[in-house]
Amino acid sequence: MSVPTAAVSEAIAPNGWSWALLRGFREGQTDALGEVYRRHADEVTKQLRYGFAFQAAGRHHRFVGCRSAFELHDALHETFRRAFEPPARERYDGLRPYGPYLRAIARNVVLRGFRAREVQFPEIREDGEAVTSAIEVVDEGSQTPEQHVGRAQVRAVVKRFLDTLAAPDRRLLELRFVEGQSQRDAAETLGLGRQQIRGREAKLREQLLRYLRRQGEEGLVAVGLALPLPLLGAPLFELLGEVLR
Amino acid sequence: MMRSLREARVDRWIERELGEGLAPRRRARLHEVLRRDPRARARYDRAVEALRVLEGDVDVAPSELEVVGRWLAADREATAPTAVLDHARRWWPALLAGLTAALALLWIGSLTGGRALQPWSDDGWQARGPGRADGLALEALCGSETLEGAAPILRPRDCGLSDLMGLAYRVPADREGQLTVFGVDAQGDAMFYLPTPAEATGAAVEAGHWRALPLAVRLSVNHAAGPLRIYGLVAPSVATVDEVRSFAEQLAPLRSAEPGDPPWTARVEPRSLRRLCPEPSSCDAAELRLTLRPKARP
């Protein structure tokens, strides 16, 4: 019993990765960076999407999360781009879990916008001195009411789209996204090649998007996205909503 | 309200970016538009929301993470060439030199009638159709990935998964058009050569003698050991990625062509060729078959 345990502990780095992954990551190997992205993209995306609270100079603030998917993708990209730069990879010691390290970078991506606003509009105390900010952060994690409303609207359109599909396409979507099978497993179940599964999925996605465009769901924009739209044109930092103490 | 042509173009870019992905230059233009145009961004957001519902009604769709993954991969390619790209760049001039040398041999051979100089024979089994010995002809030449130097030795149709493959074509003197080339592997999967999901361009054909295509295929990527069929089409325009996928799906279950068989364009649904080849005379097709050897064990 003790032999396998020892073997496992030797194969795993302190941060939970394999040593090969950690080494590849430090060397900037493409496969290793891709693997690290796949492992951690989801948690960083959720943090950027649902926001977090933070304290600066004694005042409480809340980043309400990226309302726009494009801004979310942009912030996610910027987070990993910074995390994968050689100095950031070298700074990571491989001892602590990588998730919190990444989330700190994501918060910095957001807070850079906040700090830029502070430089432009500094808060001035009664004695005329600018208030300096020490930032404390608390993560949050749920959808806003308008995100719920927008999702319900889109759900109706997607349901209509699914009704137009042939049975084999619906079966593929069911295997992949309801039963959660990998592309490889779905390929085996359906007796197809993995590339064919990938190709059919991409085709279905493009079909859905064309359907969405043809439907011309202006109502969706009006109901689901009207609330964030005025904010979408503004830089990310304008999404920072200040809450009362 | 009628959508402007510009909006329609941006919508097509959005659909492709969230599907197969755009080429880096076009992606940069799309991002520029999305950053400054709230309406375009709202349409992008709505498309992503639909994908989240499609992919299991999730908070974050796997496909949107793939989108950002592609942006990161493009960053790495642009700023710090990976070993693979670096290798391909080093290798490409050598491949081109080798192809040119092989093609020159063939051309001289055909001028002098000396068959001994001909590095391969393409008569009969290109499946261009009975009585069409002068249509499109394709050839695949492979060389070891590890070979370095000015002109590596290229072997016609002798390819393994450790090789890089170059392609050459020949069309009759009066033929003009765009060349589409794709493959179908042993599993029936489509292999994109010209165009690819990332680059929707073909190659304008130059008539006369054999020409090398500006293409180096790393067979260790996405290819499986076993039979590989390569199909070529010269048409007034290049095929779309969807058309290539449709051709590959139709051809995969069919047996390989034998000498005297009709061209592959006569073996797929006529409607799938309606856009590319409105008249049978507007297209030329060719097919070749090779067997990819597995990687040699070290």
Interface residues (C-beta under 8 A of the other chain):
Chain A: G28 T30 L33 G34 Y37 R38 A41 D42 T45 K46 R49 S68 A69 F70 E71 H73 D74 L76 H77 F80 R81 F84 Q143 G150 R151 V154 R155 V157 V158 F161 L162 L173 R176 F177 V178 G180 L192 G193 R194 Q195 Q196 G199 E201 A202 K203 L204 R205 E206 L208 L209 R210 L212 R213 E217 L220 V221 G224 L225 L229 L232 G233
Chain B: D11 I14 E15 R16 L18 G19 E20 H31 L34 P38 R41 A42 R43 Y44 D45 R46 A47 V48 E49 A50 L51 R52 V53 L54 E55 G56 D57 D59 V60 S63 E64 L65 V67 V68 G69 W71 L72 A73 D75 R76 A80 T82 A83 V84 D185 Q187 G188 D189 A190 P197 N222 D242 R245 E249
